[in-house]
Amino acid sequence: MLAKILALGGSAAVLAIVAAIGSHGSHEKSSAERIAPLGPLSRLPENPFEAAREGDWASYVLRLSEGGAPPVSEAVVWKITKVSGDVATLCLETRATDGRLLPGTPREFLRSKAPTLEEYFRLPRVPMTIEGVTVGEGCFAFEKHAFNGRRYSFRCHGPDEQDGVAHVAALVSREIRGSGIASLSIGIVDKLHVTTIEYELKGVVNAEGKILGKSVVVMPVSPVPRRS
């Protein structure tokens, strides 16, 4: 149940996050330095949306695997669709098989104030408990550029832990314009099987407006495997 909620939430609008951050061609390294643990209502040390501009985006390949089955892949993009005063509107769009971009539910973030950990990571309108949060320094290399950020890890579950527990890891950098996400993955364990959801960064617009990597329109995605 939790796996389905997280997968749908990610495709609709949100951050879905796997027990270890995957590199997949991009290389992440982190220092041994640890920052004091955060609570769900603590604000992020840095605001990913502080310098948000309308049109900023970051593209990813989303991979979903349930019970050890071959992963299903989708091309997605997080995009700043509007900036009005202090408010930046973020929307996740999924590329359909015919090339159309299907928009999810918009979310709003302040540019002047960093979101809380709960505001940034939780799924809208989905009851969820976040606990065991730790954060540390991190660095991520992509397209010969190094991005500094913070590594977050925590566990989350719904009202009934028997429905499943998600072990979350993410690398967040305000230099990744459009979402802040440099690396993002989640591993869900329930009574039936293990589900993994992972986002691999494929492209981003930098502060100078230059495209690094590929946009969601042109990036290749493996065909969805057929189930026997």
Backbone hydrogen bonds, N-H to C=O, Kabsch-Sander energy under -0.5 kcal/mol:
donor,donor_aa,acceptor,acceptor_aa,energy
2,L,163,D,-1.1
5,I,1,M,-2.1
6,L,2,L,-2.5
7,A,3,A,-2.5
8,L,4,K,-2.5
9,G,5,I,-2.5
10,G,6,L,-2.4
11,S,7,A,-2.1
12,A,8,L,-1.7
13,A,9,G,-3.0
14,V,9,G,-2.6
16,A,14,V,-0.7
26,S,23,S,-1.7
27,H,141,A,-1.0
28,E,26,S,-0.5
29,K,139,C,-2.4
35,I,135,V,-2.1
42,S,39,G,-1.9
44,L,115,P,-2.6
50,E,47,N,-1.5
52,A,49,F,-1.5
55,G,80,I,-3.3
56,D,53,R,-2.2
58,A,78,W,-2.1
59,S,203,G,-2.3
60,Y,76,V,-2.7
61,V,200,E,-2.0
62,L,60,Y,-0.6
62,L,74,E,-3.1
63,R,198,E,-2.7
64,L,72,V,-2.5
65,S,196,T,-2.5
67,G,194,V,-2.1
68,G,194,V,-0.5
69,A,66,E,-1.9
72,V,64,L,-3.0
74,E,62,L,-2.1
76,V,60,Y,-2.5
76,V,74,E,-0.5
77,V,93,E,-2.5
78,W,58,A,-2.7
79,K,91,C,-2.5
80,I,56,D,-2.9
81,T,79,K,-1.0
81,T,89,T,-1.8
82,K,89,T,-1.0
84,S,87,V,-2.7
85,G,83,V,-0.5
87,V,84,S,-2.1
88,A,109,F,-3.2
89,T,82,K,-3.1
90,L,88,A,-0.5
90,L,107,R,-3.6
91,C,79,K,-2.3
93,E,77,V,-2.9
93,E,91,C,-0.5
94,T,102,L,-2.3
95,R,75,A,-3.1
96,A,94,T,-0.5
96,A,100,R,-3.7
99,G,96,A,-1.9
102,L,94,T,-3.3
102,L,100,R,-0.6
104,G,92,L,-1.7
105,T,12,A,-0.7
107,R,90,L,-2.7
109,F,88,A,-2.5
111,R,86,D,-2.8
117,L,42,S,-2.5
118,E,40,P,-2.6
120,Y,116,T,-2.2
121,F,117,L,-2.2
122,R,118,E,-2.2
126,V,123,L,-1.8
129,T,157,H,-3.3
130,I,128,M,-0.5
131,E,155,R,-2.6
134,T,153,S,-2.4
135,V,35,I,-0.6
136,G,151,R,-1.9
137,E,33,E,-0.9
138,G,149,G,-2.1
139,C,29,K,-2.1
140,F,147,F,-2.8
141,A,27,H,-2.8
142,F,145,H,-3.0
145,H,142,F,-1.6
147,F,140,F,-3.4
149,G,138,G,-2.6
150,R,172,V,-2.6
151,R,136,G,-3.3
152,Y,150,R,-0.5
152,Y,170,A,-3.2
153,S,134,T,-2.1
154,F,168,V,-1.6
155,R,131,E,-2.4
156,C,166,A,-2.1
157,H,129,T,-1.7
158,G,164,G,-0.5
161,E,159,P,-0.5
163,D,160,D,-2.1
164,G,161,E,-1.6
165,V,189,V,-2.3
166,A,156,C,-2.9
167,H,187,G,-3.0
168,V,154,F,-3.4
168,V,166,A,-0.6
169,A,17,I,-0.7
169,A,185,S,-1.7
170,A,152,Y,-2.4
171,L,183,S,-3.0
172,V,150,R,-2.8
172,V,170,A,-0.5
173,S,180,G,-3.3
176,I,173,S,-1.6
177,R,175,E,-1.3
177,R,205,V,-0.5
179,S,176,I,-1.2
180,G,176,I,-2.0
182,A,171,L,-2.9
182,A,180,G,-0.6
183,S,171,L,-1.5
184,L,199,Y,-1.2
185,S,169,A,-1.9
186,I,197,I,-2.5
187,G,167,H,-2.0
188,I,195,T,-3.4
189,V,165,V,-2.4
190,D,188,I,-0.5
190,D,193,H,-1.9
191,K,162,Q,-0.6
195,T,188,I,-2.5
196,T,65,S,-2.7
197,I,186,I,-2.2
198,E,63,R,-2.2
199,Y,184,L,-3.1
200,E,61,V,-2.2
200,E,198,E,-0.5
201,L,182,A,-0.5
201,L,199,Y,-0.5
202,K,59,S,-3.0
203,G,59,S,-1.5
204,V,212,L,-2.2
205,V,57,W,-1.6
206,N,204,V,-0.5
206,N,210,K,-2.7
209,G,206,N,-2.1
212,L,204,V,-3.2
212,L,210,K,-0.5
213,G,211,I,-0.5
214,K,202,K,-2.4
218,V,215,S,-0.7
219,M,215,S,-1.8
